[in-house]
Amino acid sequence: MSRSGELTRKTKETEVQVKLNVDGTGEAHLDYPIGFLVHMLNTFARHGLFDLDIRAVGDLEVDQHHLVEDTGIVLGQCFAQALGERRGIHRTGACLFPMDETLVQAAVDISGRPFLVFNGRLSNIPLVSGSVHAGTATFQTDTVEDFWQGFTSGAGITLHLDVLRGRSDHHKIEALFKAAARALREAVELDLRSADLIPSTKGVLV
């Protein structure tokens, strides 16, 4: 039986709907207004083998912060819902991910204790790309940390993300999403040797 979560968060700033299957095949269906984050969420789904369905709108006339952060929160909450009491999982995972000139390290503990260490080494200069509409579209790179802060809070996990080297902000961000996905994939996988056990001497992960 696949482990899944489904939640909606609606505020005066955003509305985010997420469906997640952690035992998926990496399929993503995204109705999302920020093109670069669509690319990252597709990458996250594929490398984690998570099935994602995300539909979202937000106050982009203000900036991208609210929507990106709330997306991370709801996605994290769906992970927590899907894993339940977290019985039988490996609990921890790590990945060292190279992407051309960039090298990123991710380590996760599904501990019940939300904590983020983020060393993205990003320039915080917005990425500019072509738009399907007239003009140009941009992505605020400073919101990447906001996404992962929301995710760790929603999921109740400890997550360390470190860019060890790199030049391109695009490559750094993409490698962060890929490394995090693969670390999470390892952490949520079931351990056949302890399928009926909660992986903690306390007997609970909170």
N, C-alpha and C positions, 0 to 999 in steps of 0.2 A: 504494500500500500504506500503510495507516494506521500511525502510530507509536503504540505502546502499551507499557504497563508493568503488571506485576502482582507484588505483594509482600505478605508477611505478617510482622508483627513480634509476637512473643509473649514477654512477660516475666511476672514474678510480679505485676505491677501491671496490665497491660493486654494485650489481644489485638486487633490492628488488621489488617484485610485490605482492601487497596485494589486496584482495577483502574482503569486510566486509558487513555483514548484521546485524545491531544492533537488529533487531526484529526476530532473528533466533531461533534455537533450541539447540545451543551449539555444532554444528558439525564443525570439523576442518579437513582440508586437507592441510598437510604441507610437502613441499619438501624443507627441511632445513638441513644444514650440521652440526648443533650443537645439539647433542642429548638431552642434559639437557634442552636447551631452547625449543625444541620440546615438552618436557614434560610440561614445564611451559605454553606454548601457548595453548596446549590442555586443561590444567587446567583452564586457563583464559577464553577460549571459553565456556567451560562447565558451569562454575559458573556464567558467565555473560549472558548465553544464547545468545551468539553472534556466528554467522556463520563466519568462517574464512577460507580463501584460501590464503596461503602464499608460494611463491617460491622465493628462494634467493640463491645467491652465493657471495663470498667475498674473500678478501685477507687473508685467515686464516694462510698463511705462515708467515704473519707479527704478528698478534694476533687476538683476537676475538672482540676487541673494535669496529672497524669500522662497522662490520656487525651487531652486537647487537644494537649499537646506531642507525644505519640507519633503522633497523627493527622497533624500537620504534618510530622514526620520521614518517615513512610511515604509520604505524598503527594509530598513532595519527591523521595524516592528513586525513585518511579515516574516522575516527570518526567525524572530523570537517565537511567533505564533506557530510557524511550521515545525520548529524543533521541540516545542512543548517543554517537558521537564529535562530534555536533553539526554535521555537515557540511551546508552549504547554508542554514543558518538566518540570519535577520536578526541575531540575537544580542542586540540591545538593543530596548527598547520603553519607552514612557512614556504616561501617561494623566493628564489633569486632569479629575477627576470631581466634578460638583456634585450634591448631593442636598438639596433644600430649602435650609435655612440653612447647610448644611455644604459645605465644599469640600476635596477631598483630592487629593493628588498622589502618583503612584507612578512609579518608574523602576527598570528592571531591566536587568542585564547578565548574560547566561548565560555567565559567564566561567570557570567551573571553580573560582572562589575564593569560598567562602561568607562573606558579610558582610551584616549587617543594620543599617540605621539606621532606628530606629522612633521617630517623634514623634507618638504617638497622641492626646495631650492628653485622655486619658480620666480620669474621676473616680475610677476603681477602686471605685466603689460597685456592687455586684451589681445586674443587671437582674432584676426580679421579674415573672413572668408567671403566668397561670393554668396549672394542671396537669390532665392527663387523670385523674390520681389525686387523692385527697383532699389538700387543702392547696395549697401553691404551689410552683412551680419557680423556680429562680434560675440566672443565668449569671454566673460570675465574670469580670468584664471584664478583670481583670489577666492572664488567661490568653491574651488576644489576642496580646500580644507573644510569649508562649511558643510559640504556634502558628507565628507567622512566623519565629521564631528556629529552630524545628525544621525548618520548610520550607526555609529558605535553606541550612541545614546539610546536609539530605538531598539537595537538588537541586544544590548546588554553584554557587550564584548569588549575585550582589550585588543587594540589594534595598533601595531607599530608600522609606519610607512616611511621609508627612507630612500631618497634618491642618492645613490652613491656617486654617480657621475652623470654628465649629460650636457648637451648644448640646447637642443630644441625643446621648448615648453610643450609642444604637441607630443613629442616622444616621451617626455617625462610623465605627463598626465596619463597618456595611454598605457605606458608600462606600469604605472601605479594601479590602474584599474585591472590590468591583466594579472599582476602579481597578487593583488588583494583577492581576486576571484579564485585563483588557483590555491592560495592559502586557505580560503574559506571552504573550497571544495574538499580539501584534505581534512579540514577540521570537522565538517559535518558528516563525513562518510561514516558508516556504521562499522564498528569494530566487532568482528565475529567472535572474538575471544571474550568480549564483555558485553554481549548484546543486551543483557537484562540489567546492566549496572549503570548507575550514574557515575561519571568519571570524576569523583571527588571523594576524599576521605570524610568530608562532612555529610555526604549522602544527599546533598542538594547543591544546585548551582544557582545561587542568587547573590 
